[in-house]
Amino acid sequence: MQISLKNSMYLVSAGAIGTLLLAYDWIRITINLEDPVLNGLRNLFSVVAFFFLFAAVVSFRSKKQSRPLETLRKLVGYGFITAAIISAWGIVLENKGDESGSFVPQNVMQLLATTFFSFGIAALIFLLLILIKDLIYIKPEKKVRRRFELFIILAIAAAILKVFHGPSFIKTLSDITFVIAIILAVLHIVSMNWIVFLTRKEKYSSLVYSFFLIILFGYSYASVGPVHLAGGVLQFYSVPMEEFAKLVFLFLTIYFSLAFVVTMFHIPTSGVFEKKKRELDSYQNLSKVITNVMDTSEVLNNTVAVVGTVTQANKVWIELRNGNHEDGNTVEKFEVSATHRTSQYELSAFDFSQIRNAVQEKKKMIVQNVEDFAKLDLKDFPAKSLLAVPLTAHDDFIGVLYAAHDMPFAFDEEEISTVSAFADTAAVAIQNSLLFMKSLENERLQHELRIAHEMQLKLLPTSLPSTEKFETDFLAFPAFEVGGDYIDYSVIDDRRYAFVVGDVSGKGTSAAFYMAYMKGVFQSLSTSAKSPSEFMMAANEAVGNTLQKNFFITLIYVMLDSQTGEISLVRAGHTPGVLISGKDCRLIRPAGVGLGLEQSKDFGKHLEEEKIILKHGDTLVFYTDGATDQRDPEGQEFGEQRLYNLLKELSSGTATEIKGGIIRALAEFSQGTDAVDDTTVLILKWK
């Protein structure tokens, strides 16, 4: 309730007119003034006072519409207050009237009490009218609103006509108006839409409220007649209000008598209405899930809960198709992904494959009696009715939705149709959520791969050493975000340098992990190993206990004496080195097997160390097989021979020029075709 200038003015206006009427009434009872004209004008002024009171009540009241039961509770409360005030009036005023039965105040206190009683009853009547209007205006048609408004107009007209009760035609017109108003009250039986939207429990509460309202308003109607004290008081203070009060109380009595009967007739249909309401609410909830929820488990749990609510099934669950890879083949499996009023453990004891196959073929499966359960090898299943419908999205069968009931023939055609509609909607939501979760997973993996790519780049050297005797350069291009190629160097002492080029079998993150591990091995062993063979033996022992089955590392290890140009190298199953000396091109391929393929003793038997003395202008190149495996758009490989010919053409240039020539040649050959393997090349040029 908010106090504003507007409603304050209404109250002041009503109070001012009421004060004038009080003064006139005191003069009237003091000198026994009974002038019909003055009394008529006084009654009309009372109508104006009550109009301002009505406006104040409306402006003070909250505009928010309440629920039907809340409105009924308020009506009972105000009705009880009204009946209590009317009943207590005989205690307040001992004088019940003169010899004609009319009430006449005998002193100032009685006159004040009459004024407050009349205004109090009027305010309560206005509150009751506003509340009944809220009830009638719940989802009404226009004619219902017009009918109620016409009743109010007729009630006011009948009340005002009562002032001019002298001529017989006025009395007749007043009676006709009264009768039409009562007919309109009866016709409001068709405006009880609020009853339809009550639940069964709420309808029972409505019956109780209606019963009390019939008694309260019936008593109030009977008590405001002129032969009763309350009616006499109202008639003394305002003849129009006495007539208006009778019409309102009679209207309320008739309305709630009819409401009681209508509610009784609606109770048997409450179950159907509540079921439809559940279906509508469930559709709305499922729609919210589809549009707002992308978590697969939440979508599944919402779906089984919705179906359980709509069908009142004892058990609801969803099986989703899950393709597992076994021995290189995709094996189709179905797993219980969500349950309602049951558990995966309980369901695991039963085989639903026959039902699932039937659902895929017939689009739905209905089991309505125990005998059918026995035929499906589900004799001990704790249910007497089962409904299974497919979950299909974009013609893709993704699973089955089950609903089981402990009553035989529990599912009628309407419920089957409803569950089928739910299944179609749920299938879209489930598939969308699965795709969304897969997208999130892919995005997460891409993010992790980007981080791994950045970390791997940091493991590679930014440049290789060069002196006045030799120069080096390299290129390293992973085929994917991360790769298994490895290139590095180490300064052994003031004249010796160690270089390594390696390739981990396989691709992706596992290969990248072993590549990072190999860097640690190289950096820790290269400075302490006395020879390339000693390094390779120690490296094989280090990685042999770490590599997973089917993984190995090919490696070529080079030790350069920067003073003499002597090269000592060993090769562990890696591609051969290429030595270009003048116009000659020779492959350097000492014997050796990949790291991790043999134990230490057997590994050493296959290992051979080779020594070379570099001459002025010699170029030594080491590479991984990604360089020769590069393909053109027709699928033809770059190949070893094309690489060797290219190196002979480029050998007169510097190490950096040779690198640039290799990059251009591979790019021109591939013409944008994606690389199939990591590409790494080390160029060592002796000046």
C-alpha distance (Angstrom), angle and dihedral (degrees) to the residues before:
residue distance angle dihedral
M1 . . .
Q2 3.79 . .
I3 3.80 123.9 .
S4 3.79 112.0 -141.7
L5 3.79 137.1 164.7
K6 3.78 89.5 -101.2
N7 3.80 99.1 57.3
S8 3.79 90.9 36.9
M9 3.82 89.4 57.9
Y10 3.80 90.2 50.1
L11 3.80 91.2 53.2
V12 3.81 93.1 45.5
S13 3.81 90.6 50.1
A14 3.82 92.5 49.4
G15 3.82 90.5 46.5
A16 3.80 93.3 48.1
I17 3.81 93.2 51.6
G18 3.80 90.0 43.4
T19 3.81 89.7 53.7
L20 3.82 91.2 52.1
L21 3.81 90.1 49.2
L22 3.81 89.7 49.3
A23 3.81 90.7 53.6
Y24 3.79 91.9 48.1
D25 3.82 91.5 48.0
W26 3.80 91.0 51.9
I27 3.80 89.9 52.5
R28 3.81 90.3 45.3
I29 3.82 95.8 54.2
T30 3.83 93.0 38.9
I31 3.83 97.3 55.7
N32 3.81 94.9 22.5
L33 3.82 92.5 -117.1
E34 3.81 111.1 -174.3
D35 3.80 105.8 168.8
P36 3.85 109.8 155.4
V37 3.81 93.3 -151.1
L38 3.79 94.3 49.4
N39 3.80 91.2 44.9
G40 3.82 89.7 50.6
L41 3.80 91.6 51.2
R42 3.79 89.2 46.6
N43 3.82 91.1 54.3
L44 3.80 90.6 50.0
F45 3.82 90.0 51.0
S46 3.80 88.3 51.2
V47 3.82 88.1 55.8
V48 3.81 88.9 54.7
A49 3.82 90.7 48.8
F50 3.80 91.1 50.9
F51 3.82 90.0 47.4
F52 3.81 90.2 58.1
L53 3.81 89.1 45.6
F54 3.83 90.2 52.4
A55 3.84 90.8 49.6
A56 3.81 90.1 50.9
V57 3.83 92.2 49.7
V58 3.82 90.8 49.8
S59 3.82 93.6 48.0
F60 3.81 93.2 47.0
R61 3.81 93.9 50.1
S62 3.82 121.7 89.6
K63 3.80 114.1 -105.8
K64 3.81 93.0 -143.5
Q65 3.78 112.4 111.9
S66 3.79 115.0 -128.1
R67 3.78 129.3 -143.7
P68 3.83 115.4 -91.8
L69 3.82 96.1 -105.7
E70 3.80 91.5 47.5
T71 3.81 89.5 51.4
L72 3.82 90.2 49.3
R73 3.79 90.6 51.2
K74 3.80 90.1 52.2
L75 3.82 90.8 48.3
V76 3.80 90.5 52.0
G77 3.79 90.0 48.8
Y78 3.81 95.2 49.6
G79 3.81 91.0 39.8
F80 3.79 90.6 54.3
I81 3.82 91.1 49.0
T82 3.82 90.1 49.8
A83 3.79 93.3 48.9
A84 3.81 91.0 45.1
I85 3.83 92.6 52.4
I86 3.80 91.2 48.1
S87 3.82 91.8 47.9
A88 3.80 93.4 47.2
W89 3.79 93.1 50.6
G90 3.77 94.1 86.8
I91 3.81 89.2 59.1
V92 3.81 92.9 50.2
L93 3.81 94.8 47.2
E94 3.77 115.9 37.8
N95 3.84 93.2 -178.0
K96 3.79 105.0 84.5
G97 3.80 96.0 -174.6
D98 3.74 144.2 -70.9
E99 3.80 128.6 -71.0
S100 3.84 92.1 -74.2
G101 3.81 91.8 55.5
S102 3.79 94.9 -109.5
F103 3.76 120.9 129.0
V104 3.81 118.9 -118.9
P105 3.84 121.4 176.0
Q106 3.79 112.3 -122.2
N107 3.81 100.6 -159.4
V108 3.78 143.8 8.6
M109 3.82 94.0 -87.5
Q110 3.79 91.9 54.2
L111 3.80 89.9 46.3
L112 3.82 90.9 51.7
A113 3.81 90.8 46.3
T114 3.82 89.7 50.5
T115 3.81 90.9 51.9
F116 3.81 94.3 48.6
F117 3.82 91.8 43.6
S118 3.82 91.9 51.8
F119 3.79 93.9 47.1
G120 3.84 91.2 44.4
I121 3.81 93.5 50.4
A122 3.81 89.9 45.6
A123 3.82 92.0 51.4
L124 3.82 90.8 49.6
I125 3.81 91.4 48.6
F126 3.81 90.0 51.7
L127 3.82 90.7 49.8
L128 3.79 90.2 49.6
L129 3.81 91.0 50.5
I130 3.81 91.6 51.0
L131 3.82 91.4 49.6
I132 3.80 94.4 47.4
K133 3.80 88.4 48.3
D134 3.83 89.3 55.1
L135 3.79 88.9 52.1
I136 3.82 94.8 47.2
Y137 3.82 92.2 45.0
I138 3.81 94.4 60.4
K139 3.84 102.9 120.2
P140 3.85 92.7 -28.7
E141 3.77 130.2 170.3
K142 3.79 118.9 -119.9
K143 3.79 92.3 -105.7
V144 3.81 90.0 56.8
R145 3.80 90.8 55.8
R146 3.82 90.5 46.7
R147 3.82 90.8 48.9
F148 3.80 92.5 53.3
E149 3.80 92.4 45.0
L150 3.83 89.5 49.5
F151 3.81 90.0 51.8
I152 3.82 90.7 53.8
I153 3.81 91.0 48.1
L154 3.82 92.3 49.1
A155 3.81 91.6 46.5
I156 3.82 90.4 52.7
A157 3.82 90.8 45.4
A158 3.82 92.0 49.7
A159 3.80 89.5 49.0
I160 3.82 94.3 50.6
L161 3.82 92.9 44.2
K162 3.79 87.3 56.8
V163 3.81 87.4 69.9
F164 3.80 90.6 63.4
H165 3.79 95.8 51.3
G166 3.81 94.7 142.3
P167 3.84 104.1 87.2
S168 3.80 114.8 63.5
F169 3.83 94.2 -133.5
I170 3.82 89.3 56.0
K171 3.80 89.8 52.8
T172 3.80 90.3 48.3
L173 3.81 91.4 48.4
S174 3.80 89.9 48.9
D175 3.82 91.3 51.5
I176 3.83 92.0 47.9
T177 3.80 90.7 50.2
F178 3.82 89.6 49.5
V179 3.84 91.7 51.4
I180 3.82 93.6 47.7
A181 3.80 89.7 50.3
I182 3.82 89.8 53.4
I183 3.82 91.0 48.8
L184 3.79 89.0 52.9
A185 3.80 88.7 51.4
V186 3.81 89.9 55.3
L187 3.81 91.5 47.4
H188 3.79 89.3 59.7
I189 3.79 86.9 81.9
V190 3.81 86.2 92.5
S191 3.81 92.2 54.8
M192 3.81 97.7 65.7
N193 3.80 97.0 107.3
W194 3.79 89.8 138.6
I195 3.82 89.4 72.0
V196 3.81 92.0 58.5
F197 3.80 93.0 59.2
L198 3.80 95.5 51.6
T199 3.78 120.5 105.1
R200 3.79 119.8 -124.3
K201 3.81 91.1 -98.0
E202 3.79 91.1 47.8
K203 3.81 91.0 49.6
Y204 3.81 90.4 56.6
S205 3.81 89.0 50.2
S206 3.80 88.9 48.3
L207 3.82 90.3 54.8
V208 3.80 90.7 55.0
Y209 3.80 92.7 47.3
S210 3.82 92.1 46.6
F211 3.80 91.0 50.6
F212 3.80 92.0 54.4
L213 3.81 92.0 43.9
I214 3.83 91.3 53.3
I215 3.81 89.9 53.7
L216 3.83 95.0 43.3
F217 3.81 97.0 46.1
G218 3.81 93.4 38.4
Y219 3.79 89.2 54.0
S220 3.82 90.8 45.6
Y221 3.82 91.3 50.7
A222 3.79 92.0 49.8
S223 3.81 91.1 47.7
V224 3.81 98.9 53.2
G225 3.80 95.1 62.0
P226 3.85 116.1 114.3
V227 3.82 92.6 -108.9
H228 3.82 90.3 61.7
L229 3.76 125.4 73.2
A230 3.86 95.8 -117.6
G231 3.80 90.8 48.6
G232 3.77 91.2 46.6
V233 3.80 91.5 51.2
L234 3.82 91.7 49.7
Q235 3.81 91.2 45.5
F236 3.82 91.3 51.2
Y237 3.80 92.5 48.6
S238 3.82 99.4 36.9
V239 3.80 126.9 -5.6
P240 3.87 91.3 -165.2
M241 3.82 91.8 53.1
E242 3.81 91.6 49.4
E243 3.83 89.4 53.6
F244 3.82 92.8 42.9
A245 3.82 91.3 49.5
K246 3.81 91.4 52.0
L247 3.81 91.6 51.2
V248 3.81 93.4 47.2
F249 3.82 94.4 47.5
L250 3.81 90.8 45.6
F251 3.81 90.5 48.5
L252 3.81 91.4 50.3
T253 3.81 92.1 47.1
I254 3.81 91.9 50.8
Y255 3.81 93.4 43.1
F256 3.79 95.7 53.0
S257 3.80 92.6 41.2
L258 3.78 87.3 57.6
A259 3.82 90.9 41.9
F260 3.81 89.5 55.1
V261 3.82 91.2 53.4
V262 3.82 94.0 43.5
T263 3.80 91.5 49.7
M264 3.81 90.2 51.7
F265 3.80 90.0 55.2
H266 3.81 92.4 46.6
I267 3.81 96.5 53.0
P268 3.85 94.7 80.2
T269 3.81 90.1 54.2
S270 3.80 94.2 48.3
G271 3.80 92.5 94.4
V272 3.80 92.7 56.9
F273 3.79 92.3 45.5
E274 3.80 92.7 48.1
K275 3.79 90.1 48.8
K276 3.79 91.2 52.3
K277 3.78 90.0 46.3
R278 3.81 90.4 51.5
E279 3.79 89.9 50.7
L280 3.80 91.9 49.7
D281 3.81 92.5 46.7
S282 3.79 89.6 46.7
Y283 3.79 92.0 51.4
Q284 3.80 88.8 50.7
N285 3.80 92.0 48.8
L286 3.79 91.4 47.7
S287 3.80 90.4 48.9
K288 3.80 89.4 53.3
V289 3.79 89.3 50.3
I290 3.80 91.4 51.6
T291 3.78 94.9 47.9
N292 3.80 101.0 35.7
V293 3.79 110.2 23.5
M294 3.78 122.8 71.4
D295 3.80 99.0 165.1
T296 3.81 107.0 108.8
S297 3.80 96.1 -148.6
E298 3.80 91.3 51.0
V299 3.82 91.5 49.1
L300 3.81 91.1 50.1
N301 3.80 94.2 46.6
N302 3.80 91.8 47.9
T303 3.80 91.1 49.6
V304 3.82 96.2 53.0
A305 3.82 90.6 43.6
V306 3.81 91.5 51.8
V307 3.82 93.3 49.0
G308 3.80 90.5 46.4
T309 3.81 90.8 52.6
V310 3.80 94.6 47.4
T311 3.81 99.0 44.2
Q312 3.82 98.0 31.0
A313 3.82 85.3 -134.3
N314 3.79 118.7 172.4
K315 3.80 92.8 -137.4
V316 3.80 132.2 23.0
W317 3.79 126.5 175.0
I318 3.79 142.3 157.3
E319 3.78 128.2 -136.6
L320 3.80 115.8 -159.5
R321 3.77 127.0 -162.3
N322 3.78 113.3 -113.3
G323 3.79 120.5 -172.7
N324 3.82 110.9 -149.5
H325 3.78 124.5 -170.7
E326 3.79 114.1 -130.1
D327 3.82 122.3 172.3
G328 3.78 90.5 -16.8
N329 3.81 93.8 -52.6
T330 3.80 128.1 106.1
V331 3.82 110.3 -121.2
E332 3.81 115.9 -162.8
K333 3.79 113.0 -134.7
F334 3.79 134.1 170.9
E335 3.78 122.1 -142.3
V336 3.81 131.3 -172.6
S337 3.80 101.9 -112.6
A338 3.82 103.1 173.4
T339 3.80 136.2 15.3
H340 3.79 138.1 -169.8
R341 3.84 121.9 -163.8
T342 3.81 89.3 -9.0
S343 3.81 138.0 61.0
Q344 3.78 139.5 -126.6
Y345 3.80 88.6 -116.2
E346 3.81 92.2 57.3
L347 3.81 92.7 46.6
S348 3.81 94.2 46.1
A349 3.81 89.6 73.6
F350 3.82 92.0 67.0
D351 3.79 134.3 65.3
F352 3.80 113.4 -135.5
S353 3.82 95.7 174.5
Q354 3.83 93.8 111.6
I355 3.78 91.6 52.6
R356 3.80 91.4 44.0
N357 3.80 92.1 52.2
A358 3.80 90.8 47.7
V359 3.79 90.5 50.6
Q360 3.80 91.3 52.9
E361 3.81 90.6 51.2
K362 3.83 102.7 36.2
K363 3.84 98.6 28.7
K364 3.81 91.2 -125.8
M365 3.79 141.7 31.0
I366 3.78 126.9 -151.6
V367 3.79 123.3 -171.6
Q368 3.80 111.8 -177.1
N369 3.83 105.8 167.7
V370 3.79 143.0 37.8
E371 3.82 94.3 -108.2
D372 3.81 91.6 61.2
F373 3.80 89.9 50.9
A374 3.81 89.7 55.5
K375 3.82 91.0 52.3
L376 3.80 89.4 54.9
D377 3.82 93.9 51.7
L378 3.82 89.5 -107.1
K379 3.78 97.7 112.2
D380 3.81 93.8 134.3
F381 3.78 96.0 42.6
P382 3.86 107.9 125.7
A383 3.81 97.0 -123.6
K384 3.81 139.3 79.0
S385 3.80 99.3 -157.5
L386 3.79 129.3 38.6
L387 3.77 131.5 -177.2
A388 3.80 120.3 -168.5
V389 3.79 122.2 -179.0
P390 3.80 129.4 176.0
L391 3.77 124.7 -107.1
T392 3.79 102.4 -138.6
A393 3.78 126.2 168.7
H394 3.81 121.3 -179.9
D395 3.83 90.2 -12.9
D396 3.80 89.7 -55.4
F397 3.82 114.9 126.5
I398 3.80 105.1 -140.2
G399 3.81 103.0 164.7
V400 3.81 149.9 -51.6
L401 3.80 132.5 -81.0
Y402 3.82 114.1 -147.4
A403 3.81 130.3 -165.6
A404 3.82 120.1 -177.8
H405 3.81 128.5 -170.6
D406 3.80 131.3 -168.7
M407 3.84 91.5 -136.6
P408 3.81 123.6 78.9
F409 3.82 116.3 -116.1
A410 3.80 89.5 11.6
F411 3.80 96.3 149.5
D412 3.79 118.9 71.9
E413 3.79 125.7 -169.5
E414 3.79 92.4 -94.1
E415 3.81 93.2 53.9
I416 3.81 91.2 45.5
S417 3.79 89.9 52.2
T418 3.82 91.2 47.1
V419 3.81 94.3 49.6
S420 3.81 90.2 46.7
A421 3.79 89.7 53.5
F422 3.81 89.9 48.3
A423 3.80 90.0 49.8
D424 3.81 92.5 52.8
T425 3.79 91.3 49.8
A426 3.80 93.2 42.5
A427 3.81 92.1 49.7
V428 3.79 90.5 58.3
A429 3.81 90.7 47.6
I430 3.81 92.4 47.9
Q431 3.79 94.0 47.4
N432 3.81 91.1 46.4
S433 3.79 91.1 50.5
L434 3.82 91.8 47.1
L435 3.79 90.7 50.7
F436 3.78 90.4 45.7
M437 3.80 92.8 49.9
K438 3.80 89.8 46.9
S439 3.80 89.2 50.3
L440 3.80 90.3 50.5
E441 3.78 90.4 48.9
N442 3.80 91.5 49.4
E443 3.80 90.3 48.0
R444 3.79 90.2 50.0
L445 3.80 91.2 49.3
Q446 3.79 91.3 47.5
H447 3.78 89.6 51.6
E448 3.79 91.5 49.4
L449 3.79 90.8 46.8
R450 3.80 90.8 51.9
I451 3.79 89.0 52.5
A452 3.82 90.5 46.7
H453 3.81 89.8 49.0
E454 3.79 91.1 52.8
M455 3.80 91.1 46.6
Q456 3.80 92.0 49.0
L457 3.79 92.1 50.9
K458 3.79 87.4 55.4
L459 3.82 89.2 55.8
L460 3.80 91.5 58.1
P461 3.80 119.6 80.3
T462 3.78 116.1 -103.0
S463 3.83 90.1 -143.2
L464 3.81 140.5 -4.8
P465 3.83 126.4 -122.5
S466 3.80 122.6 -91.4
T467 3.83 131.0 -177.0
E468 3.79 137.3 176.7
K469 3.84 86.6 -84.5
F470 3.81 101.3 48.0
E471 3.79 143.4 7.7
T472 3.79 131.5 -154.0
D473 3.80 139.3 -167.6
F474 3.77 136.4 166.9
L475 3.80 145.7 -168.6
A476 3.81 127.1 -148.0
F477 3.82 123.3 -176.4
P478 3.83 119.4 170.9
A479 3.83 113.9 -148.0
F480 3.82 90.3 -138.7
E481 3.80 135.3 19.8
V482 3.78 89.7 -71.9
G483 3.77 130.2 19.0
G484 3.78 145.3 -173.6
D485 3.81 101.2 -123.3
Y486 3.78 117.2 113.5
I487 3.80 132.7 -163.9
D488 3.79 127.4 169.0
Y489 3.78 145.8 138.8
S490 3.79 138.9 -145.2
V491 3.81 133.5 -161.4
I492 3.81 105.8 -130.4
D493 3.82 97.8 -178.4
D494 3.78 139.2 -34.3
R495 3.82 93.2 -60.4
R496 3.81 107.9 20.0
Y497 3.82 126.8 78.0
A498 3.80 129.8 -175.7
F499 3.82 123.0 -149.2
V500 3.78 128.0 -174.5
V501 3.82 134.8 -170.4
G502 3.78 118.5 -176.0
D503 3.79 143.7 168.2
V504 3.81 126.3 -154.7
S505 3.79 114.2 -146.6
G506 3.79 113.2 -109.6
K507 3.79 128.4 20.3
G508 3.76 141.1 -103.8
T509 3.77 130.7 35.7
S510 3.82 97.9 -20.0
A511 3.79 91.6 54.0
A512 3.81 89.9 45.4
F513 3.80 90.4 52.8
Y514 3.81 92.7 53.6
M515 3.78 90.2 44.5
A516 3.83 88.9 57.1
Y517 3.79 89.6 47.0
M518 3.81 90.7 50.8
K519 3.80 90.1 54.7
G520 3.80 89.8 59.0
V521 3.79 91.0 48.5
F522 3.80 92.3 49.5
Q523 3.79 95.6 47.3
S524 3.79 92.8 48.2
L525 3.83 98.0 44.3
S526 3.80 105.0 33.4
T527 3.80 96.0 72.8
S528 3.80 94.6 46.4
A529 3.82 101.2 40.8
K530 3.80 112.2 97.4
S531 3.78 94.2 -153.1
P532 3.81 140.0 12.1
S533 3.82 90.4 -105.7
E534 3.80 91.6 53.6
F535 3.82 89.6 49.7
M536 3.80 93.0 50.0
M537 3.82 93.2 48.5
A538 3.79 91.4 50.9
A539 3.80 91.9 44.7
N540 3.81 92.1 52.3
E541 3.79 90.3 51.4
A542 3.82 91.1 48.9
V543 3.79 97.3 50.2
G544 3.80 97.3 33.6
N545 3.81 92.6 78.9
T546 3.81 93.2 44.1
L547 3.79 106.7 47.1
Q548 3.77 117.8 93.8
K549 3.76 121.3 -125.4
N550 3.83 113.3 -72.4
F551 3.81 91.6 20.8
F552 3.82 124.1 111.0
I553 3.80 137.8 156.4
T554 3.81 126.4 -129.5
L555 3.78 113.0 -153.3
I556 3.77 142.0 176.0
Y557 3.81 116.6 -160.3
V558 3.81 120.9 -164.5
M559 3.82 127.9 -170.5
L560 3.84 114.8 -165.5
D561 3.79 126.3 -164.1
S562 3.80 101.3 -151.5
Q563 3.81 92.5 -160.4
T564 3.81 100.7 51.8
G565 3.80 101.6 22.6
E566 3.82 90.5 -123.9
I567 3.79 114.5 156.8
S568 3.81 121.9 -160.3
L569 3.79 115.1 -175.6
V570 3.77 142.5 167.4
R571 3.79 127.7 -163.7
A572 3.81 125.3 -149.0
G573 3.80 101.0 -162.8
H574 3.81 92.7 -56.6
T575 3.79 127.9 140.5
P576 3.82 110.9 -80.9
G577 3.76 123.4 -93.4
V578 3.81 118.4 -114.4
L579 3.81 121.0 -134.1
I580 3.79 116.9 -166.7
S581 3.80 111.6 -168.5
G582 3.76 113.9 171.6
K583 3.79 105.8 -49.0
D584 3.81 93.8 -22.8
C585 3.81 123.3 99.6
R586 3.79 116.4 -164.2
L587 3.82 130.0 179.9
I588 3.79 117.3 -132.5
R589 3.81 107.8 -149.0
P590 3.79 116.0 152.5
A591 3.81 114.3 178.9
G592 3.79 121.3 -89.2
V593 3.83 143.5 125.3
G594 3.79 129.3 -126.9
L595 3.78 121.2 -82.3
G596 3.77 112.5 -94.1
L597 3.83 96.1 23.9
E598 3.80 96.8 93.7
Q599 3.78 136.4 30.9
S600 3.78 117.4 -107.6
K601 3.83 97.8 -93.4
D602 3.80 95.7 45.3
F603 3.80 91.1 41.0
G604 3.83 91.1 58.4
K605 3.80 92.0 52.4
H606 3.82 90.7 62.5
L607 3.82 96.0 42.2
E608 3.83 119.6 103.9
E609 3.81 126.6 -178.2
E610 3.82 120.2 -149.5
K611 3.81 129.5 -163.3
I612 3.81 127.4 -154.2
I613 3.81 132.3 -179.1
L614 3.80 109.8 -144.1
K615 3.81 118.8 -140.3
H616 3.76 131.0 -155.6
G617 3.84 110.5 -64.3
D618 3.83 95.2 11.0
T619 3.79 116.2 146.3
L620 3.80 123.1 -156.5
V621 3.82 118.2 -165.9
F622 3.80 129.0 -172.7
Y623 3.81 121.4 -173.9
T624 3.79 144.7 167.8
D625 3.79 122.7 -119.2
G626 3.81 92.1 -102.8
A627 3.81 88.0 81.8
T628 3.82 93.4 57.4
D629 3.83 95.5 35.9
Q630 3.81 93.6 58.7
R631 3.84 109.1 123.0
D632 3.77 135.1 -150.5
P633 3.86 123.4 -135.9
E634 3.83 90.3 -84.7
G635 3.80 91.7 54.6
Q636 3.83 96.7 -107.8
E637 3.82 115.4 146.2
F638 3.80 123.5 -123.4
G639 3.82 87.8 -130.5
E640 3.80 136.4 -166.6
Q641 3.77 97.6 -83.9
R642 3.80 93.7 53.2
L643 3.81 88.5 50.0
Y644 3.83 92.6 49.8
N645 3.80 92.2 48.9
L646 3.80 90.0 48.2
L647 3.81 91.9 51.8
K648 3.81 91.5 51.0
E649 3.81 89.5 52.8
L650 3.80 92.3 49.2
S651 3.83 99.1 39.2
S652 3.79 94.7 98.1
G653 3.81 91.5 63.2
T654 3.77 130.5 78.8
A655 3.80 121.9 -87.0
T656 3.81 90.0 -99.4
E657 3.81 91.9 48.8
I658 3.79 90.4 50.3
K659 3.80 89.7 51.1
G660 3.80 91.5 51.5
G661 3.80 91.2 48.6
I662 3.81 91.7 52.2
I663 3.83 91.8 49.4
R664 3.84 92.2 49.8
A665 3.78 93.6 46.5
L666 3.81 93.6 50.6
A667 3.82 91.7 46.6
E668 3.82 93.0 49.6
F669 3.78 91.5 47.2
S670 3.84 96.8 47.8
Q671 3.84 94.9 42.9
G672 3.80 89.9 -157.3
T673 3.79 96.5 -42.2
D674 3.81 110.6 148.4
A675 3.79 116.1 -105.3
V676 3.80 115.7 -108.5
D677 3.80 95.4 -154.8
D678 3.79 141.9 16.6
T679 3.79 114.5 -80.3
T680 3.82 122.3 -146.5
V681 3.82 128.3 165.2
L682 3.83 129.8 179.3
I683 3.83 117.8 -162.4
L684 3.83 120.2 -164.6
K685 3.82 116.6 -175.9
W686 3.83 121.7 -168.8
K687 3.77 110.6 -150.3
